[in-house]
């Protein structure tokens, strides 16, 4: 499903955020990427999501080397990947429903079917009754659930999340934990960058540990 080989990311100022990292993730697996602040978790997330390109090495997802893709091909790759960012990246001038509809509009799904699927995604995260509310009127936990609804509306087989419970209270974080457990239980491959010890203790997933960009454990 996901195969990372000899991955290195070096920024122009000389910082090596990821250093010769290799690991595999099987279809349907749940894996957490863990490490201290600055360990390279977010950089690895961006590389897996093809937001950034590595300096060297490769990432193969479903048999496709994404590090060799043309920029124009990346939106097609992401149709099968649900991305959840720490800062959500919601559109605050649009309603919750419009935010979830956006990925479906990009792929050209007919409007009636798109609305049906968007409402189903909102229902899945418990926000159907908030579909006409703009994100600014939602709590932090609700905004994160809205971001999750947008990520799952294309029914991806892979979910990549960067610190999805950061800055949330314990009740909101527990709700997010339960949503990810439900996605994993239906066969979605889940990869989460997090330093949330409570979450890791509850799920007992395989943990890929990073320190200063290097792999400490969890490669297999």
Secondary structure in CASP SS format (residue, H / E / C, confidence):
PFRMAT SS
TARGET T0000
AUTHOR 0000-0000-0000
METHOD secondary structure of the structure
MODEL  1
X C 1.00
X E 1.00
X E 1.00
X E 1.00
X E 1.00
X E 1.00
X E 1.00
X E 1.00
X E 1.00
X E 1.00
X C 1.00
X C 1.00
X C 1.00
X C 1.00
X C 1.00
X E 1.00
X E 1.00
X E 1.00
X E 1.00
X E 1.00
X E 1.00
X E 1.00
X E 1.00
X E 1.00
X E 1.00
X C 1.00
X C 1.00
X C 1.00
X C 1.00
X E 1.00
X E 1.00
X E 1.00
X E 1.00
X E 1.00
X C 1.00
X C 1.00
X C 1.00
X C 1.00
X C 1.00
X C 1.00
X H 1.00
X H 1.00
X H 1.00
X H 1.00
X H 1.00
X H 1.00
X H 1.00
X H 1.00
X C 1.00
X C 1.00
X C 1.00
X C 1.00
X C 1.00
X C 1.00
X C 1.00
X E 1.00
X E 1.00
X E 1.00
X E 1.00
X E 1.00
X E 1.00
X C 1.00
X C 1.00
X E 1.00
X E 1.00
X H 1.00
X H 1.00
X H 1.00
X C 1.00
X C 1.00
X H 1.00
X H 1.00
X H 1.00
X H 1.00
X H 1.00
X H 1.00
X H 1.00
X H 1.00
X H 1.00
X H 1.00
X E 1.00
X E 1.00
X E 1.00
X E 1.00
X C 1.00
X C 1.00
X C 1.00
X C 1.00
X C 1.00
X C 1.00
X C 1.00
X C 1.00
X C 1.00
X C 1.00
X E 1.00
X H 1.00
X H 1.00
X H 1.00
X H 1.00
X H 1.00
X H 1.00
X H 1.00
X H 1.00
X H 1.00
X H 1.00
X H 1.00
X C 1.00
X C 1.00
X C 1.00
X C 1.00
X H 1.00
X H 1.00
X H 1.00
X H 1.00
X H 1.00
X H 1.00
X H 1.00
X H 1.00
X H 1.00
X H 1.00
X H 1.00
X H 1.00
X H 1.00
X H 1.00
X C 1.00
X C 1.00
X C 1.00
X H 1.00
X H 1.00
X H 1.00
X C 1.00
X C 1.00
X C 1.00
X E 1.00
X H 1.00
X H 1.00
X H 1.00
X C 1.00
X C 1.00
X H 1.00
X H 1.00
X H 1.00
X H 1.00
X H 1.00
X H 1.00
X H 1.00
X H 1.00
X H 1.00
X H 1.00
X H 1.00
X H 1.00
X H 1.00
X C 1.00
X C 1.00
X C 1.00
X C 1.00
X C 1.00
X E 1.00
X E 1.00
X E 1.00
X E 1.00
X E 1.00
X C 1.00
X C 1.00
X C 1.00
X C 1.00
X C 1.00
X C 1.00
X C 1.00
X H 1.00
X H 1.00
X H 1.00
X H 1.00
X H 1.00
X H 1.00
X H 1.00
X H 1.00
X H 1.00
X H 1.00
X H 1.00
X H 1.00
X H 1.00
X H 1.00
X H 1.00
X H 1.00
X C 1.00
X C 1.00
X C 1.00
X E 1.00
X E 1.00
X E 1.00
X E 1.00
X E 1.00
X C 1.00
X C 1.00
X C 1.00
X H 1.00
X H 1.00
X H 1.00
X H 1.00
X H 1.00
X H 1.00
X H 1.00
X C 1.00
X C 1.00
X E 1.00
X E 1.00
X E 1.00
X E 1.00
X E 1.00
X E 1.00
X C 1.00
X C 1.00
X E 1.00
X E 1.00
X E 1.00
X E 1.00
X C 1.00
X C 1.00
X C 1.00
END
